[in-house]
Amino acid sequence: SLPWAGSFLGHPSIAVDYLDDGHGMPDPDSGAIESVDAEVLRTVDLVIEHATARPTESLMVVTASAKHAARVHTAVLEALTHRPDLHDVLLGDRAEPFAVLTIEQSVAQSRDRVIFSIGFGRTPHGRVLTEFGSLGRPGGDRLLAVAMTRARRYVRIVSCIRPSDLDDDRLSHGARALADLFDDIEARRTAVEVPDDSDPMLIDLARRLEARGMKVALGHRGKLPLVASRGGYCVAVETDAALAHLSLRESLRLRPDLLRRLGWHYARVHVFELFSDPEAVADRIYALVGGAPSAPASSSAPSGMQTEELAIQR
């Protein structure tokens, strides 16, 4: 998944809450340890915290357990009896209403923020069983990817299971992928971002944007060639050469739309623009975040031709 714009401004896009007291007894029918009390309570606390601190942002709880989804939904309704002031935030008529869904139900949904409450715990002796519901079956790794990409801004994982608990050869599919996910989150948290200096023209453009007072980064999160920010606004800059491996539909519509939904202003520039008039490109990007051009672009072409070229670029 692509990073949301807030990550470049220093706002984390992912966090994990590990619960040490997430123990329970196996279900006699399924053999799974589903929806332990500690995870239900922590998830409800996070829902109430969100409704109090961020009432304008949409929220969804996603879980791999249908039983856990039902328990969390019931617990949220019970909590609202003591917080009537939050009734409209969580139960009111909104474009993106609050919801508690299984991963399968969330496939066509997205929200500003998502609480991914996994829904499975450990035995009283601390053991993790191999039953993880749909995550442990074929296609479970795809479902895990769905759960992790429903949020536009931030996803918070609530888990009774730690990475060390998942070091078991009996685990497969999404359960195994869950261990890889936890490792990846820890690696991302401690990683030092290394600039991508493979494109000299993007390096030159980055310097020109820096000269205009913008904060820039090359190869942001290994996903975006160049990003820049000013006054809380972020721009993702991509060249036509970098997008050459995508179809026209992907490069001209799907990818820009996705980045805009993640909070980025989007600027696609042509390589010949960077070569022929890098100052004009820098001014155009600077203008996206409210900056004034440093100077009128110089050109020997008639003014009518300049206007036509700009219209094509946009």
Contacts in CASP RR format, 6 or more apart in sequence:
PFRMAT RR
TARGET T0000
AUTHOR 0000-0000-0000
METHOD contacts of the structure
MODEL  1
SLPWAGSFLGHPSIAVDYLDDGHGMPDPDSGAIESVDAEVLRTVDLVIEH
ATARPTESLMVVTASAKHAARVHTAVLEALTHRPDLHDVLLGDRAEPFAV
LTIEQSVAQSRDRVIFSIGFGRTPHGRVLTEFGSLGRPGGDRLLAVAMTR
ARRYVRIVSCIRPSDLDDDRLSHGARALADLFDDIEARRTAVEVPDDSDP
MLIDLARRLEARGMKVALGHRGKLPLVASRGGYCVAVETDAALAHLSLRE
SLRLRPDLLRRLGWHYARVHVFELFSDPEAVADRIYALVGGAPSAPASSS
APSGMQTEELAIQR
1 148 0 8 1.000
1 149 0 8 1.000
2 223 0 8 1.000
2 224 0 8 1.000
2 258 0 8 1.000
2 259 0 8 1.000
2 262 0 8 1.000
3 13 0 8 1.000
3 220 0 8 1.000
3 221 0 8 1.000
3 223 0 8 1.000
3 224 0 8 1.000
3 262 0 8 1.000
4 13 0 8 1.000
4 152 0 8 1.000
4 153 0 8 1.000
4 154 0 8 1.000
4 262 0 8 1.000
4 263 0 8 1.000
4 264 0 8 1.000
5 229 0 8 1.000
5 234 0 8 1.000
5 236 0 8 1.000
5 262 0 8 1.000
5 263 0 8 1.000
5 264 0 8 1.000
6 13 0 8 1.000
6 153 0 8 1.000
6 234 0 8 1.000
6 263 0 8 1.000
7 13 0 8 1.000
7 221 0 8 1.000
8 215 0 8 1.000
8 217 0 8 1.000
8 220 0 8 1.000
8 227 0 8 1.000
8 229 0 8 1.000
8 234 0 8 1.000
9 229 0 8 1.000
9 232 0 8 1.000
9 234 0 8 1.000
11 154 0 8 1.000
12 154 0 8 1.000
13 151 0 8 1.000
13 153 0 8 1.000
13 154 0 8 1.000
13 155 0 8 1.000
14 154 0 8 1.000
14 155 0 8 1.000
14 156 0 8 1.000
14 157 0 8 1.000
14 185 0 8 1.000
14 188 0 8 1.000
15 154 0 8 1.000
15 155 0 8 1.000
15 156 0 8 1.000
15 157 0 8 1.000
16 156 0 8 1.000
16 157 0 8 1.000
16 159 0 8 1.000
16 182 0 8 1.000
16 185 0 8 1.000
17 42 0 8 1.000
17 46 0 8 1.000
17 156 0 8 1.000
17 157 0 8 1.000
17 158 0 8 1.000
17 159 0 8 1.000
18 159 0 8 1.000
18 160 0 8 1.000
18 162 0 8 1.000
19 38 0 8 1.000
19 39 0 8 1.000
19 42 0 8 1.000
19 158 0 8 1.000
19 159 0 8 1.000
19 160 0 8 1.000
21 38 0 8 1.000
22 36 0 8 1.000
22 37 0 8 1.000
22 38 0 8 1.000
22 39 0 8 1.000
22 121 0 8 1.000
22 122 0 8 1.000
22 160 0 8 1.000
23 33 0 8 1.000
23 36 0 8 1.000
23 38 0 8 1.000
23 121 0 8 1.000
23 122 0 8 1.000
23 123 0 8 1.000
23 124 0 8 1.000
23 126 0 8 1.000
23 160 0 8 1.000
24 33 0 8 1.000
24 36 0 8 1.000
24 121 0 8 1.000
24 122 0 8 1.000
24 123 0 8 1.000
24 124 0 8 1.000
25 33 0 8 1.000
25 123 0 8 1.000
25 124 0 8 1.000
26 32 0 8 1.000
26 33 0 8 1.000
26 123 0 8 1.000
26 129 0 8 1.000
26 131 0 8 1.000
27 33 0 8 1.000
27 34 0 8 1.000
30 131 0 8 1.000
30 133 0 8 1.000
31 129 0 8 1.000
31 131 0 8 1.000
32 65 0 8 1.000
32 120 0 8 1.000
32 129 0 8 1.000
32 131 0 8 1.000
32 132 0 8 1.000
32 133 0 8 1.000
33 120 0 8 1.000
33 121 0 8 1.000
33 122 0 8 1.000
33 123 0 8 1.000
33 129 0 8 1.000
33 131 0 8 1.000
34 65 0 8 1.000
34 67 0 8 1.000
34 68 0 8 1.000
34 119 0 8 1.000
34 120 0 8 1.000
34 121 0 8 1.000
35 65 0 8 1.000
35 67 0 8 1.000
35 68 0 8 1.000
35 71 0 8 1.000
35 72 0 8 1.000
35 119 0 8 1.000
36 119 0 8 1.000
36 121 0 8 1.000
36 160 0 8 1.000
38 160 0 8 1.000
39 68 0 8 1.000
39 117 0 8 1.000
39 118 0 8 1.000
39 119 0 8 1.000
39 121 0 8 1.000
39 158 0 8 1.000
39 159 0 8 1.000
39 160 0 8 1.000
40 68 0 8 1.000
40 71 0 8 1.000
40 72 0 8 1.000
40 75 0 8 1.000
41 75 0 8 1.000
42 117 0 8 1.000
42 158 0 8 1.000
43 61 0 8 1.000
43 72 0 8 1.000
43 75 0 8 1.000
43 115 0 8 1.000
43 117 0 8 1.000
43 158 0 8 1.000
44 72 0 8 1.000
44 75 0 8 1.000
44 76 0 8 1.000
44 79 0 8 1.000
46 115 0 8 1.000
46 156 0 8 1.000
46 158 0 8 1.000
47 59 0 8 1.000
47 61 0 8 1.000
47 72 0 8 1.000
47 76 0 8 1.000
47 79 0 8 1.000
47 90 0 8 1.000
47 98 0 8 1.000
47 115 0 8 1.000
48 76 0 8 1.000
48 79 0 8 1.000
48 83 0 8 1.000
48 86 0 8 1.000
50 57 0 8 1.000
50 59 0 8 1.000
50 113 0 8 1.000
50 115 0 8 1.000
51 59 0 8 1.000
51 83 0 8 1.000
51 86 0 8 1.000
51 89 0 8 1.000
51 90 0 8 1.000
51 98 0 8 1.000
52 86 0 8 1.000
54 112 0 8 1.000
54 113 0 8 1.000
55 86 0 8 1.000
55 89 0 8 1.000
57 112 0 8 1.000
57 113 0 8 1.000
57 153 0 8 1.000
58 94 0 8 1.000
58 95 0 8 1.000
58 96 0 8 1.000
58 97 0 8 1.000
58 98 0 8 1.000
58 111 0 8 1.000
58 112 0 8 1.000
58 113 0 8 1.000
59 90 0 8 1.000
59 98 0 8 1.000
59 111 0 8 1.000
59 112 0 8 1.000
59 113 0 8 1.000
59 114 0 8 1.000
59 115 0 8 1.000
60 98 0 8 1.000
60 99 0 8 1.000
60 100 0 8 1.000
60 101 0 8 1.000
60 106 0 8 1.000
60 109 0 8 1.000
60 111 0 8 1.000
60 113 0 8 1.000
60 114 0 8 1.000
60 115 0 8 1.000
60 150 0 8 1.000
61 69 0 8 1.000
61 72 0 8 1.000
61 99 0 8 1.000
61 100 0 8 1.000
61 101 0 8 1.000
61 114 0 8 1.000
61 115 0 8 1.000
61 117 0 8 1.000
62 101 0 8 1.000
62 102 0 8 1.000
62 103 0 8 1.000
62 106 0 8 1.000
62 114 0 8 1.000
62 115 0 8 1.000
62 116 0 8 1.000
62 117 0 8 1.000
62 147 0 8 1.000
62 150 0 8 1.000
63 69 0 8 1.000
63 72 0 8 1.000
63 100 0 8 1.000
63 101 0 8 1.000
63 102 0 8 1.000
63 103 0 8 1.000
63 116 0 8 1.000
63 117 0 8 1.000
63 118 0 8 1.000
63 119 0 8 1.000
64 102 0 8 1.000
64 103 0 8 1.000
64 118 0 8 1.000
64 119 0 8 1.000
64 120 0 8 1.000
64 132 0 8 1.000
64 133 0 8 1.000
64 134 0 8 1.000
64 135 0 8 1.000
64 143 0 8 1.000
64 147 0 8 1.000
65 102 0 8 1.000
65 118 0 8 1.000
65 119 0 8 1.000
65 120 0 8 1.000
65 133 0 8 1.000
66 102 0 8 1.000
68 117 0 8 1.000
68 119 0 8 1.000
69 100 0 8 1.000
69 101 0 8 1.000
69 102 0 8 1.000
72 100 0 8 1.000
72 117 0 8 1.000
73 100 0 8 1.000
76 90 0 8 1.000
76 100 0 8 1.000
80 86 0 8 1.000
80 87 0 8 1.000
80 90 0 8 1.000
80 91 0 8 1.000
89 98 0 8 1.000
90 98 0 8 1.000
91 97 0 8 1.000
91 98 0 8 1.000
96 110 0 8 1.000
96 111 0 8 1.000
96 112 0 8 1.000
99 109 0 8 1.000
99 111 0 8 1.000
101 109 0 8 1.000
102 134 0 8 1.000
103 134 0 8 1.000
103 135 0 8 1.000
103 143 0 8 1.000
103 144 0 8 1.000
103 146 0 8 1.000
103 147 0 8 1.000
104 134 0 8 1.000
104 143 0 8 1.000
106 146 0 8 1.000
106 147 0 8 1.000
106 150 0 8 1.000
107 146 0 8 1.000
109 150 0 8 1.000
110 150 0 8 1.000
110 151 0 8 1.000
110 152 0 8 1.000
110 261 0 8 1.000
111 150 0 8 1.000
111 151 0 8 1.000
111 152 0 8 1.000
112 151 0 8 1.000
112 152 0 8 1.000
112 153 0 8 1.000
112 154 0 8 1.000
113 151 0 8 1.000
113 153 0 8 1.000
113 154 0 8 1.000
113 155 0 8 1.000
113 156 0 8 1.000
114 147 0 8 1.000
114 150 0 8 1.000
114 151 0 8 1.000
114 154 0 8 1.000
114 155 0 8 1.000
114 156 0 8 1.000
115 155 0 8 1.000
115 156 0 8 1.000
115 158 0 8 1.000
116 147 0 8 1.000
116 148 0 8 1.000
116 155 0 8 1.000
116 156 0 8 1.000
116 157 0 8 1.000
116 158 0 8 1.000
117 157 0 8 1.000
117 158 0 8 1.000
118 135 0 8 1.000
118 157 0 8 1.000
118 158 0 8 1.000
118 159 0 8 1.000
118 160 0 8 1.000
118 161 0 8 1.000
118 178 0 8 1.000
119 160 0 8 1.000
120 131 0 8 1.000
120 132 0 8 1.000
120 133 0 8 1.000
120 160 0 8 1.000
120 161 0 8 1.000
121 128 0 8 1.000
121 160 0 8 1.000
121 161 0 8 1.000
122 128 0 8 1.000
122 160 0 8 1.000
122 161 0 8 1.000
122 165 0 8 1.000
123 129 0 8 1.000
126 165 0 8 1.000
128 161 0 8 1.000
128 165 0 8 1.000
128 166 0 8 1.000
128 168 0 8 1.000
130 136 0 8 1.000
130 168 0 8 1.000
130 170 0 8 1.000
130 171 0 8 1.000
130 175 0 8 1.000
132 171 0 8 1.000
132 174 0 8 1.000
132 175 0 8 1.000
132 178 0 8 1.000
134 140 0 8 1.000
134 143 0 8 1.000
135 143 0 8 1.000
135 144 0 8 1.000
135 173 0 8 1.000
135 174 0 8 1.000
135 175 0 8 1.000
135 178 0 8 1.000
136 171 0 8 1.000
136 172 0 8 1.000
136 173 0 8 1.000
136 174 0 8 1.000
136 175 0 8 1.000
137 173 0 8 1.000
138 173 0 8 1.000
139 173 0 8 1.000
139 174 0 8 1.000
140 173 0 8 1.000
140 174 0 8 1.000
140 175 0 8 1.000
140 177 0 8 1.000
141 173 0 8 1.000
141 174 0 8 1.000
141 176 0 8 1.000
141 177 0 8 1.000
143 174 0 8 1.000
144 174 0 8 1.000
144 177 0 8 1.000
144 178 0 8 1.000
144 181 0 8 1.000
148 155 0 8 1.000
148 181 0 8 1.000
152 261 0 8 1.000
152 262 0 8 1.000
152 263 0 8 1.000
153 262 0 8 1.000
153 263 0 8 1.000
157 185 0 8 1.000
159 182 0 8 1.000
161 178 0 8 1.000
162 182 0 8 1.000
163 179 0 8 1.000
163 182 0 8 1.000
163 183 0 8 1.000
163 186 0 8 1.000
166 175 0 8 1.000
166 176 0 8 1.000
166 178 0 8 1.000
166 179 0 8 1.000
166 182 0 8 1.000
167 179 0 8 1.000
171 179 0 8 1.000
193 217 0 8 1.000
193 219 0 8 1.000
193 220 0 8 1.000
193 221 0 8 1.000
195 217 0 8 1.000
195 218 0 8 1.000
195 219 0 8 1.000
196 218 0 8 1.000
196 219 0 8 1.000
196 222 0 8 1.000
196 225 0 8 1.000
197 203 0 8 1.000
197 218 0 8 1.000
199 225 0 8 1.000
199 239 0 8 1.000
199 242 0 8 1.000
201 239 0 8 1.000
201 271 0 8 1.000
201 274 0 8 1.000
201 275 0 8 1.000
201 278 0 8 1.000
202 218 0 8 1.000
202 225 0 8 1.000
202 226 0 8 1.000
202 237 0 8 1.000
202 239 0 8 1.000
202 274 0 8 1.000
203 218 0 8 1.000
204 274 0 8 1.000
204 278 0 8 1.000
205 226 0 8 1.000
205 237 0 8 1.000
205 269 0 8 1.000
205 274 0 8 1.000
205 278 0 8 1.000
205 281 0 8 1.000
205 282 0 8 1.000
205 285 0 8 1.000
206 216 0 8 1.000
206 218 0 8 1.000
206 226 0 8 1.000
206 228 0 8 1.000
208 278 0 8 1.000
208 279 0 8 1.000
208 282 0 8 1.000
209 216 0 8 1.000
209 228 0 8 1.000
209 282 0 8 1.000
209 285 0 8 1.000
209 286 0 8 1.000
210 216 0 8 1.000
212 230 0 8 1.000
212 282 0 8 1.000
212 286 0 8 1.000
212 291 0 8 1.000
212 294 0 8 1.000
213 230 0 8 1.000
214 228 0 8 1.000
214 229 0 8 1.000
214 230 0 8 1.000
214 286 0 8 1.000
214 289 0 8 1.000
215 228 0 8 1.000
215 229 0 8 1.000
215 230 0 8 1.000
216 226 0 8 1.000
216 227 0 8 1.000
216 228 0 8 1.000
217 226 0 8 1.000
217 227 0 8 1.000
217 228 0 8 1.000
218 225 0 8 1.000
218 226 0 8 1.000
219 225 0 8 1.000
219 226 0 8 1.000
219 227 0 8 1.000
220 226 0 8 1.000
220 227 0 8 1.000
220 236 0 8 1.000
224 236 0 8 1.000
224 237 0 8 1.000
224 238 0 8 1.000
225 237 0 8 1.000
225 238 0 8 1.000
225 239 0 8 1.000
225 242 0 8 1.000
226 236 0 8 1.000
226 237 0 8 1.000
226 238 0 8 1.000
227 234 0 8 1.000
227 235 0 8 1.000
227 236 0 8 1.000
227 237 0 8 1.000
227 264 0 8 1.000
228 234 0 8 1.000
228 235 0 8 1.000
228 237 0 8 1.000
228 285 0 8 1.000
228 289 0 8 1.000
229 235 0 8 1.000
229 289 0 8 1.000
230 286 0 8 1.000
230 289 0 8 1.000
230 290 0 8 1.000
230 291 0 8 1.000
231 289 0 8 1.000
232 289 0 8 1.000
233 265 0 8 1.000
233 288 0 8 1.000
233 289 0 8 1.000
233 290 0 8 1.000
234 263 0 8 1.000
234 264 0 8 1.000
234 265 0 8 1.000
234 289 0 8 1.000
235 264 0 8 1.000
235 265 0 8 1.000
235 266 0 8 1.000
235 267 0 8 1.000
235 285 0 8 1.000
235 288 0 8 1.000
235 289 0 8 1.000
236 259 0 8 1.000
236 264 0 8 1.000
236 265 0 8 1.000
236 266 0 8 1.000
236 267 0 8 1.000
237 267 0 8 1.000
237 268 0 8 1.000
237 269 0 8 1.000
237 285 0 8 1.000
238 255 0 8 1.000
238 266 0 8 1.000
238 267 0 8 1.000
238 268 0 8 1.000
238 269 0 8 1.000
239 268 0 8 1.000
239 269 0 8 1.000
239 270 0 8 1.000
239 271 0 8 1.000
239 274 0 8 1.000
240 251 0 8 1.000
240 268 0 8 1.000
240 269 0 8 1.000
240 270 0 8 1.000
240 271 0 8 1.000
241 271 0 8 1.000
243 250 0 8 1.000
243 251 0 8 1.000
243 255 0 8 1.000
243 268 0 8 1.000
246 255 0 8 1.000
251 268 0 8 1.000
256 266 0 8 1.000
256 268 0 8 1.000
259 266 0 8 1.000
260 266 0 8 1.000
265 288 0 8 1.000
265 289 0 8 1.000
267 284 0 8 1.000
267 285 0 8 1.000
267 288 0 8 1.000
269 281 0 8 1.000
269 284 0 8 1.000
269 285 0 8 1.000
270 313 0 8 1.000
273 280 0 8 1.000
273 281 0 8 1.000
273 313 0 8 1.000
274 281 0 8 1.000
277 297 0 8 1.000
277 299 0 8 1.000
279 294 0 8 1.000
279 295 0 8 1.000
279 297 0 8 1.000
280 297 0 8 1.000
282 294 0 8 1.000
283 293 0 8 1.000
283 294 0 8 1.000
283 297 0 8 1.000
284 313 0 8 1.000
286 292 0 8 1.000
286 293 0 8 1.000
286 294 0 8 1.000
287 293 0 8 1.000
297 306 0 8 1.000
299 306 0 8 1.000
301 309 0 8 1.000
END
